[in-house]
Amino acid sequence: MIFKIKDINNEDKIIFRYRLDEEQERWDYATLLGFVTLKAVASRVSLFHADLRYANLCYANLCHADLSYADLRRANLTGADLSDTNLSVANLTDANLSFANLTCAKLRVSNLNYANLSNANLSNADLSNADLSRADLHKANLRGANLGDIHLSDTRFSLAIYNGKTIFTDIKKAMVYKE
């Protein structure tokens, strides 16, 4: 697999990584720190415990990927396909996940402080025990999501959509709309 990235000086760099098996590209503990742009990312990639702070992953295809324990602080994941991705215990502080597809994603115990999840599709996602303090979920799709035991403080839920299968605990003074 070949990744084309732009480094902090906006210079193109090519990273070549061989495939370890037929099913999954492994980048466990990878460090791609800095202002990098990943132009193409294959689904089912493993970025377990990877350092992706400030990475530009706009519209990246990361479905079925393992990003558990990854450091994605201030990463730009606008419009990224993160469906069925494992983001458990990931640090997504101040990350931009607007318009991202997080259908069936696992975000258990993740840090989403100040994260922008506006217009994100979180249907059937598991956010149990996640920290959503000061996160923006304006117009987010929360149908069937597990929001059990989440941490909330100044979280914005305006016009968020949920249904009878959405699991909520301790949500007070939030403006959400049931479908």
Phi, psi and omega in degrees: 000141179243131175248135173253124181234161171246130181275186185299336178268011179064027176265140179290138173225144178249132175244126176252132179225130180282158179275126180277334178205177183289331190267325192217133172278129185250124176230034183305136180062020178295149175242112175237044183296140176117187183272074181258153175239119175267115184283323181217128178228130181280151175293163180067017177286147176255117176237040180305126176061023181284150177262102183239030179303136177067006182294144176261104182243032179305130175058019177291148176265101179240027181294143181064015181278162174252104176245025180297140181064009180289148176260104182244029180302132178060018177287149177257107181245029181305125176068009181291148175267103180245027182295135179057030179266143178269108177244024181299135178060019177281151176259107181246030180303127177061022177280150176260108179244024181297138180062013178285149175264106180246029180302128178061017179289151177256110181240027182301133175059023178278153177261111180242030177304132177060011181290144176263105178247025181295136181061015179282149176263104180251025182297132180061018177281153178253105179252020184302136180062016177281155177259108181251026180300128178061020177279156179249110178247032180301125180060022178286146176269110182249020182300122177073005181286150175263106179250032182289133176057034177280156179262124182233136172203114181058035178277137181263118179243018186301131179061016175293148184249133175219171177225187183295345180268354178285131181261119179242145165218140175055036174261114181235144177060025176260141179263099178236154182241125180275135178275000000 
